[in-house]
Amino acid sequence: MQLAVIKTGGKQYVISRGQRIAVEKLPYNEGDEFDFNEVLALVYAGQVKVGSPYVSGAKVRGKVLSHALHDKVIVFKFKPKKRQKRKRGHRQAYTLVEILDIKDKDVKVSDNVQDTEKKPAAVLLPRKVALKRVTKKSSEK
């Protein structure tokens, strides 16, 4: 199995091939393919590589699926006894990316190990959204 730890948008993600992740908005159009060059760690063909700070020659290929906005977050500020309050909403933009391939320049083509088991593509969403979905499923039973 191939795993990588990448850094994008100030956050770190543990990813594998075929996985879908929601990252901070990227400047690419839908359908574009691009490389994540900031690979912090790599597990490839049974070998573990940790960069300092990045693994040299490692790239993660991704494809932009869509751009969207997260759920609204209400920001409410209140100062008691001053008649002062402010209510604002915020929706953070994100890009949904599918991981196509994980490559390293030091691994030969013969060392390339294909994933034998097919897993359904999971989408990593913000924790708040993921918890809502889990609680809905458990309450229906």
Backbone as CSV, one residue per row, in Angstrom:
resi,resn,N_x,N_y,N_z,CA_x,CA_y,CA_z,C_x,C_y,C_z
1,MET,0.834,-1.180,0.000,0.000,0.000,0.000,0.875,1.238,0.000
2,GLN,0.446,2.217,-0.731,1.183,3.473,-0.800,0.488,4.505,0.075
3,LEU,1.267,5.134,0.926,0.770,6.212,1.770,1.718,7.386,1.655
4,ALA,1.180,8.579,1.828,2.013,9.771,1.823,1.411,10.781,2.788
5,VAL,2.271,11.605,3.350,1.837,12.737,4.159,2.208,13.975,3.365
6,ILE,1.182,14.750,2.962,1.434,15.961,2.178,1.031,17.179,2.983
7,LYS,1.581,18.313,2.559,1.264,19.578,3.197,0.683,20.504,2.136
8,THR,-0.505,21.030,2.392,-1.113,22.001,1.496,-2.067,22.875,2.298
9,GLY,-2.065,24.148,2.007,-2.963,25.068,2.702,-2.676,25.195,4.183
10,GLY,-1.432,24.940,4.598,-1.080,25.043,6.010,-1.498,23.850,6.848
11,LYS,-2.000,22.795,6.198,-2.433,21.598,6.916,-1.722,20.375,6.348
12,GLN,-1.705,19.297,7.121,-1.080,18.056,6.681,-2.147,16.976,6.534
13,TYR,-2.022,16.155,5.488,-2.995,15.112,5.192,-2.273,13.791,4.965
14,VAL,-2.807,12.710,5.548,-2.319,11.364,5.268,-3.212,10.819,4.163
15,ILE,-2.609,10.460,3.031,-3.407,10.091,1.863,-2.922,8.779,1.256
16,SER,-3.767,8.187,0.442,-3.412,7.019,-0.347,-4.032,7.180,-1.726
17,ARG,-3.633,6.319,-2.653,-4.118,6.430,-4.024,-5.624,6.153,-4.073
18,GLY,-6.356,6.964,-4.860,-7.790,6.792,-5.015,-8.630,7.524,-3.985
19,GLN,-7.995,8.115,-2.990,-8.715,8.806,-1.934,-9.130,10.199,-2.394
20,ARG,-10.228,10.698,-1.858,-10.690,12.057,-2.152,-10.584,12.874,-0.881
21,ILE,-9.997,14.070,-1.001,-9.821,14.931,0.164,-10.305,16.330,-0.159
22,ALA,-10.778,17.019,0.862,-11.178,18.417,0.739,-10.060,19.261,1.331
23,VAL,-9.397,20.073,0.496,-8.278,20.906,0.936,-8.646,22.374,0.740
24,GLU,-7.833,23.262,1.298,-8.056,24.687,1.084,-8.083,24.976,-0.411
25,LYS,-8.800,26.006,-0.806,-9.017,26.286,-2.225,-7.696,26.404,-2.982
26,LEU,-7.626,25.700,-4.123,-6.439,25.697,-4.974,-6.727,26.471,-6.259
27,PRO,-5.698,27.055,-6.887,-5.913,27.894,-8.074,-5.999,27.127,-9.388
28,TYR,-6.609,25.942,-9.381,-6.735,25.138,-10.597,-8.205,25.025,-10.984
29,ASN,-8.459,24.775,-12.254,-9.824,24.593,-12.739,-10.262,23.149,-12.531
30,GLU,-11.578,22.919,-12.597,-12.102,21.564,-12.453,-11.594,20.689,-13.589
31,GLY,-11.146,19.490,-13.251,-10.618,18.561,-14.244,-9.117,18.662,-14.444
32,ASP,-8.473,19.699,-13.918,-7.023,19.855,-14.060,-6.291,18.848,-13.184
33,GLU,-5.157,18.365,-13.687,-4.273,17.510,-12.904,-3.054,18.323,-12.497
34,PHE,-2.558,18.078,-11.294,-1.427,18.842,-10.773,-0.664,17.972,-9.788
35,ASP,0.493,18.472,-9.336,1.346,17.736,-8.399,1.409,18.449,-7.057
36,PHE,1.334,17.668,-5.982,1.680,18.163,-4.654,3.169,17.876,-4.490
37,ASN,3.988,18.908,-4.386,5.433,18.721,-4.270,5.911,18.673,-2.823
38,GLU,5.090,19.128,-1.894,5.483,19.158,-0.487,5.071,17.843,0.185
39,VAL,5.853,16.800,-0.046,5.603,15.477,0.537,6.494,15.340,1.766
40,LEU,5.881,15.209,2.938,6.630,15.159,4.195,7.125,13.755,4.527
41,ALA,6.324,12.745,4.209,6.703,11.352,4.479,6.080,10.471,3.412
42,LEU,6.687,9.300,3.205,6.257,8.433,2.119,6.432,6.980,2.537
43,VAL,5.401,6.167,2.333,5.488,4.717,2.506,5.204,4.146,1.132
44,TYR,6.222,3.559,0.513,6.127,3.145,-0.892,6.858,1.827,-1.066
45,ALA,6.160,0.809,-1.494,6.743,-0.511,-1.747,7.462,-1.059,-0.500
46,GLY,6.849,-0.845,0.661,7.405,-1.373,1.902,8.526,-0.538,2.501
47,GLN,8.889,0.552,1.867,9.947,1.419,2.369,9.334,2.683,2.959
48,VAL,9.889,3.142,4.065,9.417,4.362,4.705,10.483,5.430,4.536
49,LYS,10.060,6.581,4.008,10.978,7.710,3.864,10.379,8.914,4.574
50,VAL,11.197,9.563,5.375,10.773,10.769,6.071,11.671,11.898,5.604
51,GLY,11.083,12.982,5.167,11.848,14.101,4.644,12.306,15.035,5.737
52,SER,13.234,15.911,5.350,13.695,16.924,6.286,13.836,18.259,5.564
53,PRO,12.846,19.031,5.339,11.455,18.821,5.704,10.660,18.031,4.667
54,TYR,11.124,17.963,3.407,10.371,17.260,2.361,11.184,16.104,1.796
55,VAL,10.498,15.090,1.285,11.155,13.962,0.630,11.552,14.418,-0.766
56,SER,12.839,14.367,-1.086,13.296,14.846,-2.389,12.875,13.867,-3.481
57,GLY,12.323,14.401,-4.552,11.923,13.589,-5.694,10.563,12.928,-5.571
58,ALA,9.874,13.141,-4.467,8.546,12.530,-4.283,7.478,13.503,-4.752
59,LYS,6.483,12.964,-5.453,5.369,13.775,-5.928,4.078,13.007,-5.755
60,VAL,3.022,13.740,-5.477,1.690,13.160,-5.393,0.855,13.834,-6.474
61,ARG,0.288,13.027,-7.370,-0.507,13.545,-8.484,-1.970,13.599,-8.057
62,GLY,-2.615,14.759,-8.287,-4.005,14.929,-7.909,-4.824,15.511,-9.047
63,LYS,-6.134,15.335,-8.959,-7.060,15.863,-9.966,-8.155,16.634,-9.242
64,VAL,-8.430,17.852,-9.714,-9.462,18.685,-9.108,-10.829,18.179,-9.554
65,LEU,-11.669,17.813,-8.596,-13.017,17.346,-8.904,-14.019,18.497,-8.883
66,SER,-13.930,19.361,-7.860,-14.860,20.489,-7.777,-14.359,21.511,-6.773
67,HIS,-14.968,22.688,-6.839,-14.758,23.745,-5.854,-16.097,23.981,-5.170
68,ALA,-16.099,24.199,-3.857,-17.349,24.407,-3.132,-17.070,25.191,-1.849
69,LEU,-18.127,25.375,-1.063,-18.031,26.062,0.213,-18.452,25.115,1.331
70,HIS,-17.750,25.190,2.477,-18.120,24.401,3.641,-19.414,24.954,4.246
71,ASP,-19.933,24.273,5.246,-21.111,24.750,5.955,-20.821,26.085,6.624
72,LYS,-21.876,26.868,6.816,-21.714,28.196,7.407,-21.367,28.094,8.886
73,VAL,-20.434,28.939,9.302,-20.045,29.059,10.696,-20.505,30.435,11.157
74,ILE,-21.253,30.490,12.252,-21.747,31.750,12.792,-20.723,32.298,13.783
75,VAL,-20.318,33.541,13.586,-19.395,34.221,14.490,-20.203,35.293,15.214
76,PHE,-20.432,35.094,16.506,-21.243,36.015,17.286,-20.393,36.598,18.394
77,LYS,-20.248,37.921,18.387,-19.472,38.603,19.421,-20.433,39.458,20.242
78,PHE,-20.257,39.400,21.559,-21.177,40.075,22.456,-20.406,40.642,23.637
79,LYS,-20.682,41.911,23.968,-20.081,42.521,25.154,-21.215,42.921,26.092
80,PRO,-21.282,42.261,27.238,-22.389,42.551,28.142,-22.321,43.958,28.723
81,LYS,-23.472,44.515,29.019,-23.648,45.835,29.644,-23.185,46.972,28.755
82,LYS,-22.851,46.701,27.494,-22.374,47.758,26.606,-23.306,47.943,25.403
83,ARG,-24.344,47.110,25.296,-25.260,47.118,24.151,-24.515,46.913,22.838
84,GLN,-23.533,46.044,22.902,-22.720,45.808,21.713,-22.749,44.329,21.352
85,LYS,-23.181,44.044,20.131,-23.161,42.668,19.637,-22.968,42.701,18.131
86,ARG,-22.393,41.606,17.630,-22.161,41.512,16.191,-22.303,40.057,15.774
87,LYS,-23.064,39.829,14.724,-23.280,38.474,14.217,-22.861,38.434,12.758
88,ARG,-21.926,37.549,12.457,-21.433,37.384,11.086,-21.411,35.910,10.749
89,GLY,-21.526,35.617,9.472,-21.420,34.244,9.009,-20.199,34.103,8.100
90,HIS,-19.666,32.894,8.026,-18.492,32.655,7.181,-18.592,31.262,6.577
91,ARG,-18.320,31.172,5.276,-18.259,29.874,4.592,-16.904,29.774,3.917
92,GLN,-16.088,28.823,4.364,-14.740,28.653,3.847,-14.773,27.910,2.516
93,ALA,-14.042,28.416,1.533,-13.950,27.751,0.228,-12.982,26.572,0.312
94,TYR,-13.298,25.505,-0.411,-12.410,24.353,-0.459,-12.431,23.744,-1.852
95,THR,-11.442,22.899,-2.119,-11.329,22.184,-3.383,-11.348,20.693,-3.082
96,LEU,-12.186,19.954,-3.795,-12.253,18.509,-3.646,-11.278,17.894,-4.640
97,VAL,-10.294,17.135,-4.123,-9.204,16.591,-4.930,-9.201,15.075,-4.828
98,GLU,-9.007,14.409,-5.965,-8.827,12.957,-5.976,-7.347,12.669,-6.179
99,ILE,-6.795,11.778,-5.371,-5.384,11.417,-5.469,-5.234,10.348,-6.539
100,LEU,-4.483,10.660,-7.588,-4.309,9.736,-8.709,-3.117,8.815,-8.532
101,ASP,-1.986,9.370,-8.070,-0.776,8.555,-8.009,0.203,9.133,-7.000
102,ILE,1.028,8.263,-6.445,2.102,8.655,-5.540,3.393,8.142,-6.160
103,LYS,4.338,9.043,-6.442,5.579,8.655,-7.115,6.797,9.106,-6.336
104,ASP,7.885,8.326,-6.527,9.174,8.658,-5.935,10.245,8.370,-6.972
105,LYS,11.202,9.261,-7.110,12.222,9.091,-8.159,13.185,7.941,-7.866
106,ASP,13.338,7.544,-6.595,14.298,6.507,-6.232,13.758,5.088,-6.410
107,VAL,12.443,4.937,-6.543,11.856,3.606,-6.677,11.767,3.253,-8.153
108,LYS,12.264,2.050,-8.503,12.238,1.612,-9.893,10.845,1.127,-10.270
109,VAL,10.590,1.017,-11.574,9.280,0.584,-12.054,8.965,-0.824,-11.576
110,SER,9.982,-1.706,-11.489,9.749,-3.077,-11.037,9.352,-3.124,-9.566
111,ASP,9.747,-2.094,-8.784,9.381,-2.040,-7.375,7.964,-1.529,-7.166
112,ASN,7.341,-1.023,-8.219,6.015,-0.437,-8.102,5.016,-1.513,-7.675
113,VAL,4.352,-1.305,-6.549,3.397,-2.260,-6.014,1.996,-1.691,-6.233
114,GLN,1.164,-2.464,-6.927,-0.212,-2.035,-7.171,-1.080,-2.466,-5.992
115,ASP,-2.099,-1.657,-5.685,-3.043,-2.011,-4.633,-3.932,-3.137,-5.130
116,THR,-3.959,-4.251,-4.401,-4.746,-5.396,-4.835,-6.205,-5.275,-4.408
117,GLU,-6.444,-4.640,-3.295,-7.813,-4.503,-2.819,-8.379,-3.161,-3.239
118,LYS,-9.602,-3.178,-3.751,-10.273,-1.950,-4.161,-11.135,-1.465,-3.010
119,LYS,-10.902,-0.237,-2.585,-11.671,0.339,-1.497,-12.583,1.411,-2.082
120,PRO,-13.739,1.615,-1.492,-14.570,2.721,-1.961,-13.873,4.035,-1.650
121,ALA,-14.007,4.986,-2.555,-13.347,6.276,-2.379,-14.006,7.028,-1.234
122,ALA,-13.238,7.300,-0.202,-13.752,8.032,0.948,-13.462,9.510,0.759
123,VAL,-14.334,10.335,1.252,-14.153,11.779,1.163,-13.885,12.297,2.566
124,LEU,-12.753,12.971,2.736,-12.439,13.566,4.023,-13.088,14.938,4.083
125,LEU,-14.025,15.091,4.994,-14.726,16.350,5.164,-14.374,16.925,6.526
126,PRO,-14.735,18.159,6.761,-14.480,18.714,8.088,-15.151,17.874,9.163
127,ARG,-14.605,17.890,10.356,-15.072,17.032,11.432,-16.539,17.288,11.756
128,LYS,-16.956,18.544,11.731,-18.326,18.899,12.068,-19.306,18.219,11.112
129,VAL,-19.018,18.257,9.825,-19.894,17.652,8.827,-19.892,16.138,8.976
130,ALA,-18.716,15.550,9.203,-18.617,14.101,9.342,-19.398,13.626,10.568
131,LEU,-19.339,14.358,11.672,-20.062,13.965,12.869,-21.569,14.042,12.658
132,LYS,-22.035,15.044,11.920,-23.462,15.163,11.641,-23.949,13.928,10.897
133,ARG,-23.199,13.495,9.911,-23.608,12.354,9.112,-23.613,11.073,9.929
134,VAL,-22.640,10.908,10.812,-22.571,9.712,11.632,-23.747,9.677,12.595
135,THR,-24.086,10.813,13.195,-25.175,10.824,14.169,-26.512,10.595,13.476
136,LYS,-26.685,11.073,12.264,-27.934,10.837,11.545,-28.124,9.347,11.271
137,LYS,-27.074,8.679,10.845,-27.155,7.251,10.536,-27.455,6.443,11.805
138,SER,-26.811,6.786,12.902,-27.003,6.021,14.121,-28.379,6.279,14.721
139,SER,-28.951,7.453,14.510,-30.267,7.754,15.082,-31.386,7.113,14.285
140,GLU,-31.151,6.801,12.997,-32.180,6.189,12.169,-32.403,4.730,12.542
141,LYS,-31.414,4.052,13.084,-31.528,2.628,13.395,-32.409,2.352,14.567
